[in-house]
């Protein structure tokens, strides 16, 4: 669960960049 949340955040960050 934690890993999945981290992955989502990573994608979000990349998209924002």
Biopython code that builds the backbone (N, CA, C, O; Angstrom):
import numpy as np
from Bio.PDB.StructureBuilder import StructureBuilder

atoms = [
    (1, "UNK", "N", (0.847, -1.193, 0.000)),
    (1, "UNK", "CA", (0.000, 0.000, 0.000)),
    (1, "UNK", "C", (0.894, 1.260, 0.000)),
    (1, "UNK", "O", (0.677, 2.200, -0.764)),
    (2, "UNK", "N", (1.892, 1.240, 0.873)),
    (2, "UNK", "CA", (2.771, 2.406, 0.967)),
    (2, "UNK", "C", (3.511, 2.606, -0.366)),
    (2, "UNK", "O", (3.666, 3.723, -0.858)),
    (3, "UNK", "N", (3.960, 1.474, -0.924)),
    (3, "UNK", "CA", (4.714, 1.559, -2.180)),
    (3, "UNK", "C", (3.822, 2.149, -3.284)),
    (3, "UNK", "O", (4.270, 2.961, -4.093)),
    (4, "UNK", "N", (2.577, 1.731, -3.298)),
    (4, "UNK", "CA", (1.656, 2.197, -4.352)),
    (4, "UNK", "C", (1.471, 3.727, -4.200)),
    (4, "UNK", "O", (1.474, 4.462, -5.188)),
    (5, "UNK", "N", (1.316, 4.168, -2.993)),
    (5, "UNK", "CA", (1.105, 5.610, -2.755)),
    (5, "UNK", "C", (2.356, 6.378, -3.238)),
    (5, "UNK", "O", (2.256, 7.439, -3.855)),
    (6, "UNK", "N", (3.509, 5.816, -2.942)),
    (6, "UNK", "CA", (4.770, 6.465, -3.328)),
    (6, "UNK", "C", (4.861, 6.590, -4.852)),
    (6, "UNK", "O", (5.233, 7.629, -5.396)),
    (7, "UNK", "N", (4.505, 5.483, -5.515)),
    (7, "UNK", "CA", (4.530, 5.469, -6.988)),
    (7, "UNK", "C", (3.610, 6.544, -7.556)),
    (7, "UNK", "O", (3.980, 7.254, -8.491)),
    (8, "UNK", "N", (2.440, 6.658, -7.005)),
    (8, "UNK", "CA", (1.471, 7.656, -7.502)),
    (8, "UNK", "C", (2.049, 9.062, -7.324)),
    (8, "UNK", "O", (1.936, 9.911, -8.208)),
    (9, "UNK", "N", (2.653, 9.282, -6.195)),
    (9, "UNK", "CA", (3.228, 10.600, -5.906)),
    (9, "UNK", "C", (4.358, 10.899, -6.896)),
    (9, "UNK", "O", (4.500, 12.022, -7.380)),
    (10, "UNK", "N", (5.138, 9.889, -7.179)),
    (10, "UNK", "CA", (6.263, 10.054, -8.106)),
    (10, "UNK", "C", (5.753, 10.492, -9.482)),
    (10, "UNK", "O", (6.284, 11.419, -10.094)),
    (11, "UNK", "N", (4.722, 9.810, -9.945)),
    (11, "UNK", "CA", (4.144, 10.137, -11.262)),
    (11, "UNK", "C", (3.589, 11.555, -11.239)),
    (11, "UNK", "O", (3.764, 12.317, -12.190)),
    (12, "UNK", "N", (2.938, 11.889, -10.177)),
    (12, "UNK", "CA", (2.338, 13.227, -10.046)),
    (12, "UNK", "C", (3.432, 14.291, -10.109)),
    (12, "UNK", "O", (3.294, 15.309, -10.787)),
    (13, "UNK", "N", (4.500, 14.034, -9.398)),
    (13, "UNK", "CA", (5.621, 14.984, -9.371)),
    (13, "UNK", "C", (6.189, 15.165, -10.773)),
    (13, "UNK", "O", (6.456, 16.282, -11.217)),
    (14, "UNK", "N", (6.367, 14.038, -11.455)),
    (14, "UNK", "CA", (6.933, 14.084, -12.809)),
    (14, "UNK", "C", (6.017, 14.863, -13.743)),
    (14, "UNK", "O", (6.474, 15.642, -14.579)),
    (15, "UNK", "N", (4.727, 14.640, -13.587)),
    (15, "UNK", "CA", (3.737, 15.321, -14.449)),
    (15, "UNK", "C", (3.794, 16.830, -14.195)),
    (15, "UNK", "O", (3.681, 17.631, -15.123)),
    (16, "UNK", "N", (3.967, 17.198, -12.941)),
    (16, "UNK", "CA", (4.010, 18.615, -12.586)),
    (16, "UNK", "C", (5.259, 19.254, -13.188)),
    (16, "UNK", "O", (5.241, 20.406, -13.624)),
    (17, "UNK", "N", (6.327, 18.488, -13.202)),
    (17, "UNK", "CA", (7.587, 18.991, -13.733)),
    (17, "UNK", "C", (7.403, 19.211, -15.232)),
    (17, "UNK", "O", (8.336, 19.637, -15.912)),
]
sb = StructureBuilder()
sb.init_structure("model")
sb.init_model(0)
sb.init_chain("A")
sb.init_seg("    ")
for serial, (resi, resn, name, xyz) in enumerate(atoms, 1):
    if name == "N":
        sb.init_residue(resn, " ", resi, " ")
    sb.init_atom(name, np.array(xyz, "f"), 0.0, 1.0, " ", f" {name:<3s}", serial, name[0])
structure = sb.get_structure()
